[in-house]
Amino acid sequence: MRPTTYRVNYDMFPGRGGCFVVLVVVLASAALCLFLVRVIGGSALLIPIFALASCFAIAARPAKLTVGADGLSARWMFRHRFVPYSAMRDVSVHQENLRTAPPRLFVNIAVDEPFPIVLARADANRRVADDIADRIRKGIRRAHKANAPLLGLDRGGRTIDAWIADLQSAGTSKEEDYRTAGMAPETLMAVLDDPGQRPEARVAAAVVMATENDAGTLKHIRKVASRCASEELKKALEVAADSERREELASAIASVSAEQD
């Protein structure tokens, strides 16, 4: 499933996150207006008016939502959030009909957090809302399939550098050693292709596979990367498939681990 991008109003930063953005922008707007009043001249009443206008502008600004094979990625103002399908439980669509306003469609996503994710489409486009929900629903089903533990790909207590070294060593070992470590080629391919697997495990599989320097394998890793909504996972897979960027691998995996936690 290739990533699809939508423009929606949403609540993916509940609690203090969204309030902090609004507060920063309002204060910055008020400071700018105060500066202009002092330099150019004018009424001080412009300050609260300008700040209020900024609030309305922020509230009306849509978010850029990307639905990928691995989860949802949302950007609003200077904030970014990625939610994997493994952290979601259910998704539903409902319409709100108000006499004083046009009907709005809501996509509600139940997640393993105190607050649900709410995506709202003010244009009442049912087809788009259903498409978003259907893609998310399929992702949740894939993510919640039982995954066999892969001891050979698990970082455990190792440092990232030591883990990478062990993975690359496994990739250059004989086929018997591959299978002993639970990393048969077909298993690695299955882990890489499965959006329901942990991001760290998918990157680990790519690192082992890339050590063969097979053109077809590297092309497949880059193809999988292009389908990821998570920018950190996408970058880590691209780095793993590029021998000239191997020095970036440790930092790229660290970003994936931080996002996963």
N, C-alpha and C positions, 0 to 999 in steps of 0.2 A: 504494500500500500504506500503510494507516494504521498509526501506531506501536502496537505491542502491548507491554504491560508484564508481566513475569514476576518471581516471587520465587525466586531460586536462590542456592545456595552457589557461590562462584566464586573464580577466581584471575586477576583482571585487573590486579592491582598486584604483579607478581612482584618478587623481590629485596628491596631495602630498604624499598620502599613500604609493604607490609603489615606488616612488622616494626616500622616506625616508629610506625604507628597503635597496634599492640599495646603497644609500650613506653610510649607517652604515656599510654594509658588505665591501664595497670598502675601506673605511677608516680603518676598522679593518685589512683588508688584507694588506694594505700599511704599517700599523704600524708593523704588524708581519714580513713583508719582510724587513723593515728597521732594525728591531731588529736582524734578522738573518744575514743581511749584516754586521752589526757592530760586532756581536759575532763571526760568522764563517768566515766572509770575503767574498768578491765578488764584482761584479759590481753594482753600484747604478741603472743601467738600469733595474735591476730585479724588482724594485719597480713599475714602470708604467706597465711593462709587466704582473706582477702578479696581479695588480689591474684590468687590462683589461681582463685577463683570468677569474677573479672572476665575472666580469660583464656578460661575456658569460655564465658562469656556472649558474648564477642566472636566466638569461633569459631562459635557457633551462630547468630549474627545473619545472616539472609539478605540478599542484595543485591537492589536494585531494578534489573532489567535491562529496557531499552526497545529493542525491535527496530524500527527505523524504515525509511523508504525510502532513507536515506542511509548508515546504519551502525548500530552498537551504542552505546548510552549506558548506563553503569553507575554507580550510586551505592551506596557502602558507607561507613557512618559519616559522616565529613565529607569523604570523598574522592570525586572524580568523574573519569571517564575516558570519552572518546569515541573510537571506532575506526571510520574510514570503510571501506566495502566495498573500496575501491581498495587498501587496505593488507592485505587478506586474500587468501589463496591457496586454501584448501580448508577443508572442515568435515566432521566425521564424528561418529557416535554409537556408543558401546560401553558394555556393562554389566559391572560388576565384581561378582562373586559371592563373598562371604565367608561362611564358616560361622558366624563369631562376630558377624556384623552383617547387617542387611537389605541386599539388593542396591542398588547405587547406579548411576545412569545418568550418563554423562559426555558432554558436547558439547565436542569438541576443535576449536579454530579455529587453523589455521596462518596466522600473520601475518608481515609483513616486518620482524620484530624477533627478537632472540635467544630470547625466551621465547614459547611458544604461550599462547593463552587457554584456560582450562579452566573449563567451567560444569558444576556437579554438582547433580543433583536427588536428594536422599536418599530421596524418597518413591517412587522407581522408576516414575514416570509416563512410560511410553514414548511415549504420544501427544503429551504436551507437549514432550518432548525432541525428537521427530521434527519437530514443528511449528516449534520454534526453529531446528533445523538446516535445514529446508526453506526458511524465510524467508531465512536467512543465505545459503544456496546460490544462491537466485534473485538476491539482492542482489549477490553476487560476480560472477555471470554478467553482470549489467547493467553493473557497474562496469568490467569488463575488456574491454568492447567498444571497438573503435577509435574514438577521438574526433578529429575533424578540428581542427587548431589554429585558434583564433579570435584573430587578431592584434588586432582591434579591442577585444576584451574583456580582453586581457592587460595587467596593470598595468606590467610591465617595471620600469624604474628610477624611475618617477614616485612622488611622495609620494601618500598616500591622498587628501588634499584635492585635489591636481591631477588625480588619476585620476577622482575623482567629478565634478569640473567638466567634464572631457573627455567622460565618459559622458553627463552631462546635456545637454551641448552636442550630442552625436551624436543624442540622442533628440529634439531639436527641429529637427534638420536635415531637408533634403528627402530623399525616398525614394532618390534617386540616391546621395546621400552615405552613407545607411544601408548600401546594398549595396556601395559602394566600400570601406567600412570592414569588410566582412564581417559586417554586423549587420542582415541582412534580418529583418523582423518574424517570419517563420516560423522563422528560425534562432535568434533570441532565445528564442522560445517553446520550441523543442526543447532548448536548453541549460538553461533554467530547469526544465523538467520531467524532465530526465535526472539521476537520483541518482549516476550514474557520472561526471559532470563534476566538476571541481574546485569546491569550495565558493565560492572567490573568483569564478570564472567565472559561477556561478549567481546570485550577488548582483549582479555587474556587469550581467548580462542583465536582472535585475529593476529595477535603477536606470534603465537606458535605457528599458525598457517603461513604467515609472511616470511618466516625464516627460510622457506623453500625457494623464495624468489621466483615462483612460477607466475608468468604473466597473467594467465587466466585466473589464478587465485587472487592475485593483487587487484585485478579488475573487479572481481566479485566483492571484495572487501570494500572497495570504493563505491560500488553500487549500493551495498547495504548502508554505507554511511550517508549516501544521498537521500535515503528514506527516513532518516532519524530526525525527530523534532528537537531532541536535546542537542544544543550546539556543542556542549562539552563532549558528549559521546561521539557526535559526528567528527569533531576535530581529532579525537583520540584514534578513531578508526582510520581516518585519512593519514595521520602520522604513522600509524602502524604499517600502512601499505606503501609508505614512501621511504626508501632506504636513505635518502638524503636528509631526512628530517628526524632520524632516530634519536638525536640528542634532545628533541622536544618531547619524547615519549613519556618520560617520568613526570614532567609537569602536567602533561595532558591527562595522564591517568590519575594524578592527584586531584585534578578538577572534577573528573568523573566520580571519584570516591567521595569528594566533598558534597557533590550534588546528590549522590545516592544516600548519604547519611542525613 
